[in-house]
């Protein structure tokens, strides 16, 4: 086998692993808001709460 054939075989063998590693980015952070505010998922920001008693 030539070097070119071996390099192509190696690239084809590693492609699924590299694609899986690239697509699995589950880096999430917890959102915390100041007192008197809550997180609004629609706007992606903290909004003031209104207390209706």
N, C-alpha and C positions, 0 to 999 in steps of 0.2 A: 504494500500500500504506500501511496505517496503521502507526503506531509499535507497536501491540500485535501486529500480524502479524509485523513484523520481529523483535520481541523473542522471539516464540514460535519463529520459524524459527531464530534464533541459538541459543536454548536447545536445540532439537532437534538442531542440528548439532554442538553441543559436548558433548552427553550421552555419547556413546561414549568420547570422549577423557577426560572427567572420571571416568568409571567405570573406565577402564583405569588411570588414575593413582592412584586410590584403592585398587585391589585389588592393586597390585604393590609390596608393601612387603617387600623382601628384605634388611632391615637385620639382619645376623647378627653376632655377636661370637664370638670364640674363647674357649672355656672353659679356664682353666688352674687346676690344683690344686696344692697344696703337695706337697713331696717326701714320698713314702710313701703318697700317696693317688691314686686314679683317679676319673675322672668316671663316675657311674652315671646313665645316661640315664633309667632307670625312675623314680628318685627326684628327679633333677635336682640332685643334690648331689655333693660329693666324698666318697668313702668310703675308709677305710683299706684298704691291700692286705695280704694275708697271704701270706708266702713259705713254701711248703712244699717243703723240699729233702729 
